[in-house]
Amino acid sequence: MRAKGKIERFFRTVRDQFLVELTEERAARIQDLAELNKLFTAWTETVYHMREHSETGHAPLARWEAGGPFPLPAQADLAEAFRWSEWRTVSKTALVSLHGNQYQVDPVLARRRVELVFDPFDLTVLFVRRDGKDAGTATPHHITRHSHPRARPEDPGSGDDAPRATGVDYIALIGEQHDRERAQPVNYHALTGPDGGDSDPPASGQQDRGERGAAEKDDRG
């Protein structure tokens, strides 16, 4: 079970800081998925991206901007990172068992110990490795279970240590703060390129107001 810690830690943060506020009463006031996505985006950009990370000592957004751009992993590499593996000994008839399922492997692997690599949510496909090298794919022979017994949804927690809602409409407050930040006017001077070139012109309404202001000054002069 590899490469799970960092991903699970993020979802734990989401659960403890965002989902905990979605009480039954608060969730009933969310009209649709679009509104929920908007609230989650507001929490991510206003809280999560700006709060110092306990391990890195930097806010996630600042750390990302300092190190980017980052290459995107290939789909095959991404799938491999989230696979699990277990070791089994192949029978003399080239069969191998995994949690009640039986698979046929290459006969040359009979009586040998092999590593079975798989998606924990799909036990119909197993990759076989011997001494760290690819040894083909196991063919399903008898399938009774389609997912690993430990591949279950994360337990949201219970008891005294379970996260609790703050009692205020925290999600709405974050959403309002996010809306205010996005509504701030654009600083066109800051958008001027390093060579001193002009940035995109302001909207027509702003340009008209500027021209009227200049004309009024001329009249007073």
Backbone hydrogen bonds in HBPLUS format (Angstrom, degrees):
<---DONOR---> <-ACCEPTOR-->    atom                        ^
c    i                          cat <-CA-CA->   ^        H-A-AA   ^      H-
h    n   atom  resd res      DA  || num        DHA   H-A  angle D-A-AA Bond
n    s   type  num  typ     dist DA aas  dist angle  dist       angle   num
A0008-GLU N   A0004-LYS O   2.89 MM   4  6.00 171.4  1.90 167.2 170.1     1
A0009-ARG N   A0005-GLY O   2.92 MM   4  6.05 149.0  2.02 147.2 155.9     2
A0010-PHE N   A0006-LYS O   3.25 MM   4  6.52 151.9  2.34 142.2 147.9     3
A0011-PHE N   A0007-ILE O   3.25 MM   4  6.62 164.3  2.27 153.0 156.2     4
A0012-ARG N   A0008-GLU O   2.91 MM   4  6.12 142.2  2.06 143.3 154.3     5
A0013-THR N   A0009-ARG O   3.05 MM   4  6.31 152.1  2.13 144.1 150.7     6
A0013-THR N   A0010-PHE O   3.05 MM   3  5.12 116.0  2.47  96.1 111.3     7
A0014-VAL N   A0010-PHE O   2.95 MM   4  6.34 157.4  2.00 151.7 158.2     8
A0015-ARG N   A0011-PHE O   2.91 MM   4  6.05 158.1  1.95 141.4 147.4     9
A0016-ASP N   A0012-ARG O   2.84 MM   4  6.03 163.4  1.87 152.3 156.5    10
A0017-GLN N   A0013-THR O   2.91 MM   4  5.83 148.1  2.01 149.3 156.2    11
A0018-PHE N   A0014-VAL O   2.85 MM   4  5.18 149.8  1.94 133.8 142.1    12
A0019-LEU N   A0014-VAL O   2.94 MM   5  6.28 160.9  1.98 149.7 155.9    13
A0020-VAL N   A0015-ARG O   3.05 MM   5  5.98 125.8  2.35 143.6 154.8    14
A0021-GLU N   A0018-PHE O   3.06 MM   3  5.64 147.5  2.17 113.2 121.8    15
A0022-LEU N   A0019-LEU O   2.92 MM   3  5.17 152.1  2.00 107.1 116.2    16
A0027-ALA N   A0023-THR O   2.78 MM   4  5.91 169.7  1.79 164.7 167.5    17
A0028-ALA N   A0024-GLU O   3.17 MM   4  6.19 143.7  2.31 136.4 144.7    18
A0029-ARG N   A0026-ARG O   3.07 MM   3  5.46 149.2  2.17 107.8 116.7    19
A0030-ILE N   A0027-ALA O   3.13 MM   3  5.37 163.9  2.16 108.9 113.9    20
A0036-LEU N   A0032-ASP O   3.22 MM   4  6.60 157.4  2.27 146.9 153.3    21
A0037-ASN N   A0033-LEU O   2.85 MM   4  6.08 161.6  1.88 155.1 159.7    22
A0038-LYS N   A0034-ALA O   2.98 MM   4  6.17 149.9  2.07 141.1 149.5    23
A0039-LEU N   A0035-GLU O   2.99 MM   4  6.27 156.0  2.04 149.2 154.8    24
A0040-PHE N   A0036-LEU O   2.92 MM   4  6.19 155.8  1.98 149.6 156.8    25
A0041-THR N   A0037-ASN O   2.88 MM   4  6.06 158.7  1.93 147.9 153.7    26
A0042-ALA N   A0038-LYS O   2.98 MM   4  6.18 153.7  2.05 143.0 150.4    27
A0043-TRP N   A0039-LEU O   2.99 MM   4  6.28 157.7  2.04 146.4 151.7    28
A0044-THR N   A0040-PHE O   2.90 MM   4  6.12 162.4  1.93 151.2 156.3    29
A0045-GLU N   A0041-THR O   2.93 MM   4  6.07 172.6  1.94 156.5 157.7    30
A0046-THR N   A0042-ALA O   2.92 MM   4  5.74 150.9  2.00 144.3 152.6    31
A0047-VAL N   A0043-TRP O   2.85 MM   4  5.29 154.1  1.92 136.1 143.8    32
A0048-TYR N   A0043-TRP O   3.15 MM   5  6.56 153.8  2.22 147.1 154.1    33
A0049-HIS N   A0044-THR O   2.83 MM   5  5.92 160.4  1.87 167.3 170.1    34
A0050-MET N   A0047-VAL O   3.17 MM   3  5.41 135.9  2.37 102.8 115.0    35
A0051-ARG N   A0047-VAL O   3.05 MM   4  6.00 129.0  2.32 154.8 166.8    36
A0061-LEU N   A0049-HIS O   3.18 MM  12  4.93 165.7  2.20 130.2 132.4    37
A0053-HIS N   A0058-HIS O   2.91 MM   5  5.45 163.7  1.94 117.3 121.6    38
A0057-GLY N   A0053-HIS O   2.88 MM   4  5.22 147.6  1.98 137.6 145.9    39
A0063-ARG N   A0059-ALA O   2.97 MM   4  6.19 163.4  2.00 163.2 168.6    40
A0064-TRP N   A0060-PRO O   2.93 MM   4  6.08 155.2  1.99 147.5 154.4    41
A0065-GLU N   A0061-LEU O   2.96 MM   4  6.18 167.3  1.98 153.0 155.9    42
A0066-ALA N   A0062-ALA O   3.03 MM   4  6.13 146.1  2.15 142.7 151.5    43
A0067-GLY N   A0063-ARG O   3.27 MM   4  6.39 136.6  2.47 138.9 148.2    44
A0067-GLY N   A0064-TRP O   3.21 MM   3  5.43 135.7  2.42 100.7 112.1    45
A0068-GLY N   A0064-TRP O   3.01 MM   4  5.91 135.7  2.21 155.1 165.1    46
A0078-LEU N   A0074-ALA O   2.95 MM   4  6.23 155.7  2.01 155.6 163.3    47
A0079-ALA N   A0075-GLN O   2.95 MM   4  6.17 160.2  1.99 151.0 155.6    48
A0080-GLU N   A0076-ALA O   3.02 MM   4  6.19 156.9  2.07 144.3 150.7    49
A0081-ALA N   A0077-ASP O   3.05 MM   4  6.22 147.2  2.16 141.8 149.8    50
A0082-PHE N   A0079-ALA O   3.26 MM   3  5.57 141.0  2.42 103.1 112.8    51
A0083-ARG N   A0080-GLU O   3.30 MM   3  5.32 167.5  2.32 105.3 108.9    52
A0084-TRP N   A0118-PHE O   2.83 MM  34  5.49 158.9  1.87 170.3 166.3    53
A0118-PHE N   A0084-TRP O   2.90 MM  34  5.49 162.5  1.93 151.7 156.7    54
A0086-GLU N   A0116-LEU O   2.96 MM  30  5.34 149.0  2.06 144.0 153.5    55
A0116-LEU N   A0086-GLU O   2.74 MM  30  5.34 178.8  1.74 167.9 167.7    56
A0088-ARG N   A0114-VAL O   2.98 MM  26  5.61 160.7  2.02 159.2 165.6    57
A0114-VAL N   A0088-ARG O   2.78 MM  26  5.61 165.1  1.80 173.9 172.8    58
A0090-VAL N   A0112-ARG O   2.87 MM  22  5.52 170.2  1.88 156.9 154.7    59
A0111-ARG N   A0090-VAL O   2.86 MM  21  4.91 135.5  2.06 113.1 124.4    60
A0091-SER N   A0095-LEU O   2.82 MM   4  5.22 179.0  1.82 158.9 159.0    61
A0094-ALA N   A0091-SER O   3.03 MM   3  5.19 153.9  2.10 115.0 115.2    62
A0105-VAL N   A0094-ALA O   2.97 MM  11  5.55 166.1  1.99 160.3 162.8    63
A0096-VAL N   A0103-TYR O   2.91 MM   7  5.32 151.1  2.00 146.6 154.9    64
A0103-TYR N   A0096-VAL O   2.86 MM   7  5.32 150.8  1.95 152.7 162.3    65
A0098-LEU N   A0101-ASN O   2.91 MM   3  5.17 153.6  1.98 138.7 145.6    66
A0101-ASN N   A0098-LEU O   3.06 MM   3  5.17 163.5  2.08 113.5 116.7    67
A0102-GLN N   A0142-HIS O   2.82 MM  40  4.98 156.5  1.87 141.0 148.5    68
A0141-HIS N   A0102-GLN O   2.77 MM  39  5.28 161.5  1.80 146.8 143.0    69
A0142-HIS N   A0102-GLN O   3.06 MM  40  4.98 158.2  2.11 133.0 131.3    70
A0104-GLN N   A0139-THR O   2.75 MM  35  4.99 163.4  1.78 147.7 150.6    71
A0139-THR N   A0104-GLN O   2.84 MM  35  4.99 163.2  1.87 153.9 152.1    72
A0109-LEU N   A0106-ASP O   2.89 MM   3  5.71 166.9  1.91 128.9 133.3    73
A0110-ALA N   A0107-PRO O   3.08 MM   3  5.47 167.7  2.09 117.9 119.5    74
A0112-ARG N   A0109-LEU O   2.96 MM   3  5.34 152.4  2.04 141.1 139.4    75
A0115-GLU N   A0129-ARG O   2.87 MM  14  5.04 172.7  1.88 153.0 155.4    76
A0129-ARG N   A0115-GLU O   2.87 MM  14  5.04 149.6  1.97 148.1 155.5    77
A0117-VAL N   A0127-PHE O   2.82 MM  10  5.00 168.8  1.83 151.6 155.4    78
A0127-PHE N   A0117-VAL O   2.86 MM  10  5.00 176.3  1.86 154.9 156.2    79
A0122-ASP N   A0119-ASP O   2.91 MM   3  5.28 168.6  1.92 121.8 124.4    80
A0148-HIS N   A0120-PRO O   2.71 MM  28  5.04 170.1  1.72 156.5 159.4    81
A0123-LEU N   A0146-HIS O   2.87 MM  23  4.97 159.4  1.92 124.6 130.0    82
A0138-ALA N   A0126-LEU O   2.91 MM  12  5.32 157.0  1.96 143.5 150.8    83
A0128-VAL N   A0136-GLY O   2.87 MM   8  5.48 171.1  1.88 160.7 159.7    84
A0135-ALA N   A0128-VAL O   2.70 MM   7  5.11 157.7  1.75 153.7 145.7    85
A0130-ARG N   A0133-LYS O   2.87 MM   3  5.32 152.3  1.94 151.3 156.0    86
A0133-LYS N   A0130-ARG O   3.04 MM   3  5.32 162.9  2.07 111.0 116.5    87
A0151-ALA N   A0148-HIS O   2.94 MM   3  5.15 162.0  1.97 113.6 119.5    88
A0152-ARG N   A0150-ARG O   3.03 MM   2  5.64 125.3  2.34 106.6  91.0    89
A0162-ALA N   A0159-GLY O   3.25 MM   3  5.60 164.8  2.27 110.9 115.2    90
A0170-TYR N   A0168-VAL O   2.74 MM   2  5.40 134.4  1.95 108.0  93.3    91
A0173-LEU N   A0169-ASP O   3.08 MM   4  6.41 158.3  2.13 152.7 159.3    92
A0174-ILE N   A0170-TYR O   2.98 MM   4  6.25 160.1  2.02 153.7 158.3    93
A0175-GLY N   A0171-ILE O   2.95 MM   4  6.18 156.1  2.01 145.4 152.5    94
A0176-GLU N   A0172-ALA O   2.89 MM   4  6.16 154.5  1.96 151.1 157.2    95
A0177-GLN N   A0173-LEU O   2.98 MM   4  6.23 158.1  2.03 147.7 153.7    96
A0178-HIS N   A0174-ILE O   2.91 MM   4  6.11 157.7  1.96 150.2 156.5    97
A0179-ASP N   A0175-GLY O   2.98 MM   4  6.21 153.8  2.05 144.5 151.4    98
A0180-ARG N   A0176-GLU O   2.99 MM   4  6.26 156.1  2.05 148.0 154.0    99
A0181-GLU N   A0177-GLN O   3.04 MM   4  6.30 158.0  2.09 149.5 155.0   100
A0182-ARG N   A0178-HIS O   3.05 MM   4  6.28 154.5  2.12 146.8 153.6   101
A0183-ALA N   A0179-ASP O   3.00 MM   4  6.13 131.6  2.24 139.8 152.6   102
A0183-ALA N   A0180-ARG O   3.21 MM   3  5.08 131.5  2.45  91.3 104.4   103
A0184-GLN N   A0181-GLU O   3.46 MM   3  5.58 163.5  2.49 101.8 106.5   104
A0190-ALA N   A0187-ASN O   3.09 MM   3  5.49 127.9  2.37 104.8 117.1   105
A0191-LEU N   A0188-TYR O   3.08 MM   3  5.09 139.7  2.25  96.1 107.9   106
A0192-THR N   A0189-HIS O   3.25 MM   3  5.55 166.0  2.27 108.6 112.8   107
A0196-GLY N   A0193-GLY O   2.94 MM   3  5.43 159.0  1.99 118.6 121.7   108
A0206-GLN N   A0203-ALA O   3.05 MM   3  5.41 117.1  2.46 104.5 119.0   109
A0207-GLN N   A0203-ALA O   3.00 MM   4  6.32 156.1  2.06 153.7 161.4   110
A0208-ASP N   A0204-SER O   2.88 MM   4  6.10 159.2  1.92 153.8 158.7   111
A0209-ARG N   A0205-GLY O   3.09 MM   4  6.31 157.6  2.14 144.6 150.3   112
A0210-GLY N   A0206-GLN O   3.00 MM   4  6.25 151.7  2.09 143.2 151.0   113
A0211-GLU N   A0207-GLN O   2.94 MM   4  6.24 155.5  2.00 150.8 157.1   114
A0212-ARG N   A0208-ASP O   2.96 MM   4  6.20 159.0  2.00 150.8 156.3   115
A0213-GLY N   A0209-ARG O   2.97 MM   4  6.17 155.2  2.03 144.2 151.0   116
A0214-ALA N   A0210-GLY O   3.04 MM   4  6.31 154.9  2.11 145.7 152.0   117
A0215-ALA N   A0211-GLU O   2.96 MM   4  6.21 153.6  2.03 146.3 153.8   118
A0216-GLU N   A0212-ARG O   2.93 MM   4  6.19 154.9  1.99 150.5 156.8   119
A0217-LYS N   A0213-GLY O   3.13 MM   4  6.41 154.5  2.20 144.9 151.2   120
A0218-ASP N   A0214-ALA O   3.11 MM   4  6.42 153.4  2.18 144.7 151.5   121
A0219-ASP N   A0215-ALA O   3.01 MM   4  6.32 153.1  2.09 148.4 155.5   122
A0220-ARG N   A0216-GLU O   3.00 MM   4  6.30 156.2  2.05 149.7 155.5   123
A0221-GLY N   A0217-LYS O   2.91 MM   4  6.12 141.2  2.07 141.2 152.6   124
